[in-house]
Amino acid sequence: MSDLSNLVLSIADNKQMLGLRYAEWATRAPSLEADIAAAAMGLDDLGHSRVLYGCLDPLGDDPRGADRESDPASLSALPYFDEPWNSWGQFVAANAVLDTAFTVMIEACVSGNVEVLQHRLRKMLNEERYHFMHGRSWLRSGIDAEPLNEAWRQAIEWFGPPDGDTAKLHGDGMLSMGPSELRARLEEQLETRAPEVVGDWKRWDPKRRRTSPGAIDERTFGMLRGLEEKRFAPASKQA
Amino acid sequence: MTAMDEGVKYRRVTGEAVEYEVFARKTRGEPLHQVGSVVAPDDDLAAAYARATYDEERWIEMAIVRKDHFIELWRPGE
C-alpha cells in the first residue's frame, strides 16, 4: 500500500465521519441558521469523501480491504468521530480545527505534483472556505478548552510524525507541506498557537493515523453499510 | 429609536446577532436581487449561513449586506 493512497483514504474516511457527525446536529444547533449550516457542511463533506474515494483507483493502489464490511476498526477515522458528539463545543472544535486540518492537507495535495489530486480536489477548497468561516466565528465566541485541546492534539497526530509518511511525501513533492508546515499552516489559519502536544509516535498507527485504539460506534457503522435501513424495510422484504 | 434605526438585533447564545440581507443573480445580464436574509453575529458567520441557506440554485454571484448599513430614502407609508 502506498503512503499516498493510505493518506487519501484517511482524508476520505475522516470527511465521511465528519459529514455524518455534522448531520447529526442538523436539528440540534443553537439557531436555525446553524442547523442549516450543519446540514450543508455535512453534505459537502460526504460529497468530498466520495470524490476522495474516487481518487484511489487512479492512484493505482486502493488500500480498502474486505474487512471494511465487518470491522469498524478497519476505517481510518480519528477517535474524535468514534462516538456522536454530545456538546456544541465538540461540534465547533471539530469544525474549526479538524475540518481545517483536513483542508490544509488537501491544500498540500492540490499544490503537490500528483495530477489527479491537483485536479479533483481543487473545488473542495472553495467549499471549505465557508466551513472555515463558520468554525472560526463560533470558535471566537468561546468554547470549552477540553474539546478544543483534544481536536488540536488529534489534528497534529493526524499530520504524522516528524520523520513519517507525510514528511516523505513532502520530500517526494507529492505534498507541498510536511508535518511541521501543516501544523504551522493550521495555526496561521486559526490565528492561534497549537497547544503543546507531545506525540506518542510509538503508539501511532500509520494506517489509521491515530495513537489510540477504538472504532466508531456500531450503530454508525451499521448506517455506513446500509444495515440500519433494514430496520425500516417492510417485514416481508427483510432477509 | 426604532428597531429599524439601529438594525434588527436578536439575542444569541453568545453575543448579539444582527440581520443581513442576501442578494444574488444567475446571469450577468440581470441585476442582483434579494433572495432572503440571515441572522448572525458577524460577517463571516453571516456569509457561511447565506451560502448554506441559499446555495440551492446556480448563482453566479451572491453578496450579503448588514441591514443596518442600508441607507433608507423612505419607508412604507411615508
Interface residues (C-beta under 8 A of the other chain):
Chain A: P30 S31 E33 A34 I36 A37 A39 A40 M41 Y130 H131 M133 H134 R136 S137 W138 R140 S141 G142
Chain B: R12 V13 T14 G15 A17 V38 V39 A40 P41 D42 D44 L45 A47 A48 Y49 R51 A52 T53 D55
